Structure formats: structure tokens, C-alpha cells
Amino acid sequence: MMSGNIDINKYTDELIKAGVDRDDARLEVSLFADYSANEDEFVSFIRRRISGEPMAYILGEKDFYRDTFTVREGVLIPRSDTEILVESALQFAAALSFPTGDIISLPHCSRELTEVKMADFCTGTGCVGISVYKELISAGRNVSLCLTDISDKAIDCAGENIDKLIADKDAVRIIREDVLSDITCLEAGSFDMILSNPPYINKEDMDSLDDIVGNNEPKLALEGGEDGLLFYAPIAKKAQMLLKEGGALIVEHGYDQGEKIREIMQSYGFKNVTTVRDYASVDRVTFGVK
């Protein structure tokens, strides 16, 4: 924490003039003061924020579910909307204590999941897979987790979060793999759950993204092809090969993509295909059982 007095009002006004909401601006100035080692670093943080850089990249971390995850430039910043993906996985594993909303409609696995093997495709920071893993461990399950991504920056960042947040390093591995390829080093028929928050923004929306997102976050983690659906058929195909009978594929997607993704998953033979709304009542996650 930086010592000395900070003119909160002065720097808050600077952020407001740069387009930051008034309440957010005051909070951000306070956070910068807490994270800064000296005044020069504090002023650098302010200037970076005024230039439009996201808070998570400046601070190097972002809260998600029950933990604070390391975030690096070039890696997608975790969003609170994605926490519904974590809760959907926990509901399937019968490890969510108080399900609410659409989560209640998701079935538990047809067998008791005391031993859980799961994968998280397009993992980014690793926030989804690591959050589910930790909750299942807390519930007394034996869990193994595989995180995959094509980005070396994401792999490095997820590795940092494994080191920081997971006690049993042998239970978690991270590999470089392209989900769009049929080639995989993963064992067929061995997973109970496959989770993914793949890129799903369509070309038109990519061209009109908010500058803070469009100018800073990696297009590799955002752009899902012409219609935003590029990744879902390859993921469904690969999941059919990798999941055990009765295992679940659970994916995040855009607010207007639920119907199309249900069709894709059903075309690959998934059953009990259901779309779950997030807490803003927006279609967010689609679930299916092999």
C-alpha cells in the first residue's frame, strides 16, 4: 500500500472526465492507492486507466466466484456472468448447496460422482475449472482436472493460478490443445464433465465492441467466427468422444445463441439439452448429457 495522502477528489474527477462512472471512479482510485508501492506507480495506474486499460490488467487480478485470480494482458478477464457455468457444473455433480433460478432444472449425474474427472476447454485464466475443482474438493470428492488452451499466454496465466490456488498440484494439469482440431491427447471415454467458455462473439459484434474490451482483450479469446458459433460443433464432437456415458458437456454462450447451440448439441447426440439463464435473465449456459 502506498503511504502518504492522496487527493482522492482530484484523481476521481480525472477518471470521471475520462468516462468512468462516478462511483466506480472513487472505488478505483482507492484500489490504486492500496495496490501502489509509491506515488509514481499510483499515477501510472491512473494514466493507464484513463487510456482505457481494464482494471484487471492494471491490478493484475480479478475476483471470480470464491477466489481472486491472477490476470495477465493477452488473457480474457473473468466475468461474473460466467459464474453460472461454475454453478451448473456443481449442480450436475450434486455439490451445489442452494441452487436457484434455472439451475434447479438441471439434473444431477445419474451416478454418484465421488471420483470426478473433468476438463475445461479454452480455459484462459483457469477460473472456471479451478473454481469447480475447489468446490468439489471442499465437498469431499476426489477430483482430477485438465485445463486446455491454444494460447501460450493463457497457459502461463492458468499455471500461475494453479500454483496460487490449488494445494494438490498433481491433480491438475494444463495442456496446449486446439479444440477446433480432431486431434487430442486426452483419453476417450474418461471424463465426467467437460466445461467450456469458448470465443462466441460474432463478426458484426466484434466490429462494434466497447473500446475497453476491443482494444485490450485478446481477439483470440473473443471472436467466434462469422456467426459466433465456430467453436460449438467441434467442442460437441470432441466431448462425445471424451465423455463417459452419462457425462455432461456444459458451455457458455451469448445471449441470443441458446437455440442454435441446443440444436448443435442435439445433433451430436446429447440428451436433456437445456439452456440456463444467468441472474440477469439472459441465456448464458447450455447443458447436455452424453
Contacts in CASP RR format, 6 or more apart in sequence:
PFRMAT RR
TARGET T0000
AUTHOR 0000-0000-0000
METHOD contacts of the structure
MODEL  1
MMSGNIDINKYTDELIKAGVDRDDARLEVSLFADYSANEDEFVSFIRRRI
SGEPMAYILGEKDFYRDTFTVREGVLIPRSDTEILVESALQFAAALSFPT
GDIISLPHCSRELTEVKMADFCTGTGCVGISVYKELISAGRNVSLCLTDI
SDKAIDCAGENIDKLIADKDAVRIIREDVLSDITCLEAGSFDMILSNPPY
INKEDMDSLDDIVGNNEPKLALEGGEDGLLFYAPIAKKAQMLLKEGGALI
VEHGYDQGEKIREIMQSYGFKNVTTVRDYASVDRVTFGVK
1 33 0 8 1.000
1 34 0 8 1.000
1 35 0 8 1.000
1 36 0 8 1.000
2 33 0 8 1.000
2 34 0 8 1.000
2 36 0 8 1.000
2 37 0 8 1.000
2 38 0 8 1.000
2 39 0 8 1.000
2 41 0 8 1.000
2 42 0 8 1.000
6 29 0 8 1.000
6 33 0 8 1.000
6 42 0 8 1.000
8 26 0 8 1.000
8 29 0 8 1.000
8 30 0 8 1.000
11 29 0 8 1.000
11 32 0 8 1.000
11 46 0 8 1.000
12 22 0 8 1.000
12 25 0 8 1.000
12 26 0 8 1.000
12 29 0 8 1.000
13 25 0 8 1.000
14 46 0 8 1.000
14 50 0 8 1.000
15 24 0 8 1.000
15 25 0 8 1.000
15 28 0 8 1.000
15 29 0 8 1.000
15 46 0 8 1.000
15 49 0 8 1.000
15 50 0 8 1.000
16 22 0 8 1.000
16 25 0 8 1.000
18 49 0 8 1.000
18 50 0 8 1.000
18 52 0 8 1.000
20 28 0 8 1.000
20 49 0 8 1.000
28 49 0 8 1.000
28 55 0 8 1.000
29 46 0 8 1.000
31 55 0 8 1.000
31 59 0 8 1.000
32 42 0 8 1.000
32 45 0 8 1.000
32 46 0 8 1.000
32 49 0 8 1.000
32 58 0 8 1.000
33 42 0 8 1.000
35 45 0 8 1.000
35 59 0 8 1.000
36 42 0 8 1.000
36 45 0 8 1.000
45 58 0 8 1.000
48 58 0 8 1.000
49 55 0 8 1.000
49 58 0 8 1.000
52 211 0 8 1.000
52 212 0 8 1.000
52 215 0 8 1.000
52 216 0 8 1.000
53 212 0 8 1.000
53 216 0 8 1.000
54 77 0 8 1.000
54 212 0 8 1.000
54 213 0 8 1.000
54 216 0 8 1.000
54 217 0 8 1.000
56 62 0 8 1.000
56 71 0 8 1.000
56 77 0 8 1.000
56 78 0 8 1.000
57 71 0 8 1.000
57 72 0 8 1.000
57 73 0 8 1.000
57 77 0 8 1.000
57 216 0 8 1.000
59 71 0 8 1.000
60 70 0 8 1.000
60 71 0 8 1.000
60 72 0 8 1.000
61 68 0 8 1.000
61 69 0 8 1.000
61 70 0 8 1.000
61 71 0 8 1.000
62 68 0 8 1.000
62 69 0 8 1.000
62 71 0 8 1.000
62 77 0 8 1.000
62 78 0 8 1.000
62 125 0 8 1.000
63 69 0 8 1.000
64 78 0 8 1.000
64 80 0 8 1.000
64 82 0 8 1.000
64 83 0 8 1.000
64 125 0 8 1.000
64 127 0 8 1.000
64 131 0 8 1.000
65 83 0 8 1.000
65 86 0 8 1.000
65 127 0 8 1.000
65 131 0 8 1.000
66 131 0 8 1.000
66 134 0 8 1.000
66 135 0 8 1.000
67 127 0 8 1.000
67 130 0 8 1.000
67 131 0 8 1.000
67 134 0 8 1.000
67 165 0 8 1.000
69 78 0 8 1.000
69 125 0 8 1.000
69 126 0 8 1.000
69 127 0 8 1.000
69 130 0 8 1.000
69 161 0 8 1.000
69 165 0 8 1.000
70 125 0 8 1.000
70 157 0 8 1.000
70 160 0 8 1.000
70 161 0 8 1.000
70 164 0 8 1.000
71 77 0 8 1.000
71 78 0 8 1.000
71 125 0 8 1.000
71 157 0 8 1.000
72 153 0 8 1.000
72 156 0 8 1.000
72 157 0 8 1.000
72 160 0 8 1.000
73 153 0 8 1.000
73 216 0 8 1.000
74 151 0 8 1.000
74 153 0 8 1.000
74 154 0 8 1.000
74 217 0 8 1.000
74 218 0 8 1.000
74 221 0 8 1.000
75 124 0 8 1.000
75 125 0 8 1.000
75 151 0 8 1.000
75 153 0 8 1.000
75 154 0 8 1.000
75 157 0 8 1.000
75 218 0 8 1.000
75 221 0 8 1.000
76 124 0 8 1.000
76 125 0 8 1.000
76 154 0 8 1.000
76 217 0 8 1.000
76 218 0 8 1.000
76 221 0 8 1.000
76 222 0 8 1.000
77 217 0 8 1.000
78 125 0 8 1.000
78 127 0 8 1.000
81 252 0 8 1.000
81 278 0 8 1.000
81 280 0 8 1.000
81 282 0 8 1.000
81 284 0 8 1.000
82 127 0 8 1.000
82 128 0 8 1.000
82 197 0 8 1.000
82 252 0 8 1.000
83 131 0 8 1.000
84 103 0 8 1.000
84 252 0 8 1.000
84 276 0 8 1.000
84 278 0 8 1.000
84 279 0 8 1.000
84 284 0 8 1.000
84 285 0 8 1.000
85 128 0 8 1.000
85 195 0 8 1.000
85 197 0 8 1.000
85 250 0 8 1.000
85 251 0 8 1.000
85 252 0 8 1.000
85 284 0 8 1.000
85 285 0 8 1.000
86 128 0 8 1.000
86 129 0 8 1.000
86 131 0 8 1.000
86 132 0 8 1.000
86 135 0 8 1.000
87 96 0 8 1.000
87 99 0 8 1.000
87 103 0 8 1.000
88 103 0 8 1.000
88 106 0 8 1.000
88 250 0 8 1.000
88 276 0 8 1.000
88 285 0 8 1.000
88 287 0 8 1.000
89 118 0 8 1.000
89 128 0 8 1.000
89 132 0 8 1.000
89 193 0 8 1.000
89 195 0 8 1.000
89 248 0 8 1.000
89 250 0 8 1.000
90 96 0 8 1.000
90 132 0 8 1.000
90 135 0 8 1.000
90 136 0 8 1.000
91 99 0 8 1.000
91 103 0 8 1.000
91 104 0 8 1.000
91 106 0 8 1.000
91 108 0 8 1.000
92 106 0 8 1.000
92 107 0 8 1.000
92 108 0 8 1.000
92 109 0 8 1.000
92 193 0 8 1.000
92 248 0 8 1.000
92 250 0 8 1.000
92 287 0 8 1.000
93 108 0 8 1.000
93 109 0 8 1.000
93 113 0 8 1.000
93 116 0 8 1.000
93 132 0 8 1.000
93 136 0 8 1.000
93 139 0 8 1.000
93 141 0 8 1.000
93 192 0 8 1.000
93 193 0 8 1.000
94 108 0 8 1.000
94 109 0 8 1.000
94 112 0 8 1.000
94 113 0 8 1.000
95 113 0 8 1.000
95 135 0 8 1.000
95 136 0 8 1.000
95 139 0 8 1.000
95 141 0 8 1.000
96 103 0 8 1.000
99 106 0 8 1.000
101 277 0 8 1.000
102 274 0 8 1.000
102 275 0 8 1.000
102 276 0 8 1.000
102 277 0 8 1.000
103 276 0 8 1.000
105 274 0 8 1.000
105 276 0 8 1.000
106 274 0 8 1.000
106 276 0 8 1.000
106 287 0 8 1.000
107 272 0 8 1.000
107 289 0 8 1.000
109 192 0 8 1.000
109 246 0 8 1.000
109 247 0 8 1.000
109 248 0 8 1.000
110 246 0 8 1.000
111 246 0 8 1.000
113 141 0 8 1.000
113 192 0 8 1.000
114 141 0 8 1.000
114 142 0 8 1.000
115 141 0 8 1.000
115 142 0 8 1.000
115 143 0 8 1.000
116 136 0 8 1.000
116 141 0 8 1.000
116 142 0 8 1.000
116 143 0 8 1.000
116 144 0 8 1.000
116 192 0 8 1.000
116 193 0 8 1.000
117 143 0 8 1.000
117 144 0 8 1.000
117 190 0 8 1.000
117 191 0 8 1.000
117 192 0 8 1.000
118 129 0 8 1.000
118 132 0 8 1.000
118 133 0 8 1.000
118 143 0 8 1.000
118 144 0 8 1.000
118 145 0 8 1.000
118 146 0 8 1.000
118 191 0 8 1.000
118 192 0 8 1.000
118 193 0 8 1.000
118 194 0 8 1.000
118 195 0 8 1.000
119 145 0 8 1.000
119 146 0 8 1.000
119 147 0 8 1.000
119 148 0 8 1.000
119 186 0 8 1.000
119 191 0 8 1.000
119 193 0 8 1.000
119 194 0 8 1.000
119 195 0 8 1.000
119 242 0 8 1.000
120 126 0 8 1.000
120 128 0 8 1.000
120 129 0 8 1.000
120 132 0 8 1.000
120 145 0 8 1.000
120 146 0 8 1.000
120 147 0 8 1.000
120 148 0 8 1.000
120 194 0 8 1.000
120 195 0 8 1.000
120 196 0 8 1.000
121 148 0 8 1.000
121 149 0 8 1.000
121 177 0 8 1.000
121 179 0 8 1.000
121 194 0 8 1.000
121 195 0 8 1.000
121 196 0 8 1.000
121 198 0 8 1.000
121 235 0 8 1.000
121 238 0 8 1.000
122 148 0 8 1.000
122 149 0 8 1.000
122 150 0 8 1.000
122 179 0 8 1.000
122 196 0 8 1.000
122 197 0 8 1.000
122 198 0 8 1.000
122 199 0 8 1.000
122 221 0 8 1.000
122 231 0 8 1.000
123 129 0 8 1.000
123 147 0 8 1.000
123 148 0 8 1.000
123 149 0 8 1.000
123 154 0 8 1.000
123 158 0 8 1.000
123 174 0 8 1.000
124 149 0 8 1.000
124 151 0 8 1.000
124 154 0 8 1.000
124 157 0 8 1.000
124 158 0 8 1.000
124 221 0 8 1.000
125 154 0 8 1.000
125 157 0 8 1.000
125 158 0 8 1.000
125 161 0 8 1.000
126 147 0 8 1.000
126 157 0 8 1.000
126 158 0 8 1.000
126 161 0 8 1.000
126 162 0 8 1.000
127 161 0 8 1.000
128 195 0 8 1.000
128 197 0 8 1.000
129 145 0 8 1.000
129 147 0 8 1.000
129 195 0 8 1.000
130 145 0 8 1.000
130 147 0 8 1.000
130 158 0 8 1.000
130 161 0 8 1.000
130 162 0 8 1.000
130 165 0 8 1.000
130 166 0 8 1.000
130 172 0 8 1.000
132 145 0 8 1.000
132 193 0 8 1.000
132 195 0 8 1.000
133 143 0 8 1.000
133 145 0 8 1.000
133 166 0 8 1.000
133 171 0 8 1.000
133 172 0 8 1.000
134 165 0 8 1.000
134 166 0 8 1.000
136 143 0 8 1.000
137 143 0 8 1.000
143 171 0 8 1.000
144 171 0 8 1.000
144 172 0 8 1.000
145 171 0 8 1.000
145 172 0 8 1.000
145 173 0 8 1.000
146 172 0 8 1.000
146 173 0 8 1.000
146 174 0 8 1.000
146 175 0 8 1.000
146 186 0 8 1.000
147 158 0 8 1.000
147 162 0 8 1.000
147 172 0 8 1.000
147 173 0 8 1.000
147 174 0 8 1.000
147 175 0 8 1.000
148 174 0 8 1.000
148 175 0 8 1.000
148 176 0 8 1.000
148 177 0 8 1.000
148 179 0 8 1.000
149 155 0 8 1.000
149 158 0 8 1.000
149 174 0 8 1.000
149 176 0 8 1.000
149 177 0 8 1.000
150 176 0 8 1.000
150 177 0 8 1.000
150 178 0 8 1.000
150 179 0 8 1.000
150 220 0 8 1.000
151 218 0 8 1.000
151 220 0 8 1.000
151 221 0 8 1.000
152 176 0 8 1.000
153 218 0 8 1.000
154 221 0 8 1.000
155 174 0 8 1.000
155 176 0 8 1.000
158 174 0 8 1.000
159 174 0 8 1.000
162 169 0 8 1.000
162 172 0 8 1.000
162 174 0 8 1.000
163 169 0 8 1.000
166 172 0 8 1.000
175 185 0 8 1.000
177 184 0 8 1.000
177 185 0 8 1.000
177 186 0 8 1.000
179 196 0 8 1.000
179 198 0 8 1.000
179 231 0 8 1.000
179 234 0 8 1.000
179 235 0 8 1.000
179 238 0 8 1.000
180 230 0 8 1.000
180 231 0 8 1.000
180 234 0 8 1.000
181 234 0 8 1.000
182 234 0 8 1.000
182 237 0 8 1.000
182 238 0 8 1.000
184 238 0 8 1.000
184 241 0 8 1.000
184 242 0 8 1.000
186 242 0 8 1.000
187 242 0 8 1.000
188 241 0 8 1.000
188 242 0 8 1.000
189 241 0 8 1.000
189 242 0 8 1.000
189 243 0 8 1.000
189 244 0 8 1.000
190 242 0 8 1.000
190 244 0 8 1.000
191 239 0 8 1.000
191 242 0 8 1.000
191 243 0 8 1.000
191 244 0 8 1.000
191 247 0 8 1.000
192 243 0 8 1.000
192 244 0 8 1.000
192 247 0 8 1.000
192 248 0 8 1.000
193 243 0 8 1.000
193 247 0 8 1.000
193 248 0 8 1.000
193 249 0 8 1.000
193 250 0 8 1.000
194 235 0 8 1.000
194 238 0 8 1.000
194 239 0 8 1.000
194 242 0 8 1.000
194 243 0 8 1.000
194 248 0 8 1.000
194 249 0 8 1.000
194 250 0 8 1.000
195 250 0 8 1.000
195 251 0 8 1.000
196 231 0 8 1.000
196 235 0 8 1.000
196 249 0 8 1.000
196 250 0 8 1.000
196 251 0 8 1.000
196 252 0 8 1.000
197 251 0 8 1.000
197 252 0 8 1.000
198 224 0 8 1.000
198 231 0 8 1.000
198 232 0 8 1.000
198 235 0 8 1.000
198 251 0 8 1.000
198 252 0 8 1.000
199 220 0 8 1.000
199 221 0 8 1.000
199 222 0 8 1.000
199 223 0 8 1.000
199 224 0 8 1.000
199 225 0 8 1.000
199 228 0 8 1.000
199 230 0 8 1.000
199 231 0 8 1.000
200 224 0 8 1.000
200 228 0 8 1.000
200 229 0 8 1.000
200 231 0 8 1.000
200 232 0 8 1.000
200 252 0 8 1.000
200 253 0 8 1.000
200 254 0 8 1.000
200 257 0 8 1.000
201 209 0 8 1.000
201 222 0 8 1.000
201 223 0 8 1.000
201 224 0 8 1.000
201 228 0 8 1.000
202 224 0 8 1.000
202 225 0 8 1.000
202 226 0 8 1.000
202 227 0 8 1.000
202 228 0 8 1.000
203 223 0 8 1.000
203 225 0 8 1.000
203 226 0 8 1.000
203 227 0 8 1.000
203 228 0 8 1.000
206 214 0 8 1.000
206 219 0 8 1.000
206 222 0 8 1.000
206 223 0 8 1.000
209 222 0 8 1.000
213 222 0 8 1.000
214 222 0 8 1.000
224 230 0 8 1.000
224 231 0 8 1.000
227 260 0 8 1.000
228 257 0 8 1.000
229 257 0 8 1.000
229 260 0 8 1.000
229 261 0 8 1.000
229 264 0 8 1.000
232 251 0 8 1.000
232 253 0 8 1.000
232 260 0 8 1.000
232 261 0 8 1.000
232 264 0 8 1.000
232 265 0 8 1.000
233 264 0 8 1.000
233 267 0 8 1.000
233 268 0 8 1.000
235 249 0 8 1.000
235 251 0 8 1.000
236 249 0 8 1.000
236 264 0 8 1.000
236 265 0 8 1.000
236 267 0 8 1.000
236 268 0 8 1.000
236 270 0 8 1.000
237 268 0 8 1.000
239 249 0 8 1.000
239 268 0 8 1.000
239 290 0 8 1.000
240 268 0 8 1.000
240 269 0 8 1.000
240 270 0 8 1.000
240 290 0 8 1.000
243 249 0 8 1.000
243 290 0 8 1.000
244 290 0 8 1.000
245 290 0 8 1.000
246 289 0 8 1.000
246 290 0 8 1.000
247 289 0 8 1.000
247 290 0 8 1.000
248 287 0 8 1.000
248 288 0 8 1.000
248 289 0 8 1.000
248 290 0 8 1.000
249 265 0 8 1.000
249 270 0 8 1.000
249 287 0 8 1.000
249 288 0 8 1.000
249 290 0 8 1.000
250 285 0 8 1.000
250 286 0 8 1.000
250 287 0 8 1.000
250 288 0 8 1.000
251 261 0 8 1.000
251 285 0 8 1.000
251 286 0 8 1.000
252 284 0 8 1.000
252 285 0 8 1.000
253 261 0 8 1.000
253 283 0 8 1.000
253 284 0 8 1.000
253 285 0 8 1.000
253 286 0 8 1.000
254 282 0 8 1.000
254 283 0 8 1.000
254 284 0 8 1.000
255 282 0 8 1.000
255 283 0 8 1.000
255 284 0 8 1.000
256 283 0 8 1.000
257 283 0 8 1.000
258 275 0 8 1.000
258 283 0 8 1.000
258 286 0 8 1.000
259 275 0 8 1.000
261 275 0 8 1.000
261 286 0 8 1.000
262 273 0 8 1.000
262 274 0 8 1.000
262 275 0 8 1.000
262 286 0 8 1.000
265 273 0 8 1.000
265 286 0 8 1.000
265 288 0 8 1.000
266 273 0 8 1.000
269 290 0 8 1.000
270 288 0 8 1.000
270 289 0 8 1.000
270 290 0 8 1.000
271 288 0 8 1.000
271 289 0 8 1.000
271 290 0 8 1.000
272 287 0 8 1.000
272 288 0 8 1.000
272 289 0 8 1.000
273 286 0 8 1.000
273 287 0 8 1.000
273 288 0 8 1.000
274 286 0 8 1.000
274 287 0 8 1.000
274 288 0 8 1.000
275 283 0 8 1.000
275 285 0 8 1.000
275 286 0 8 1.000
275 287 0 8 1.000
276 283 0 8 1.000
276 284 0 8 1.000
276 285 0 8 1.000
276 286 0 8 1.000
276 287 0 8 1.000
277 283 0 8 1.000
277 284 0 8 1.000
278 284 0 8 1.000
278 285 0 8 1.000
END
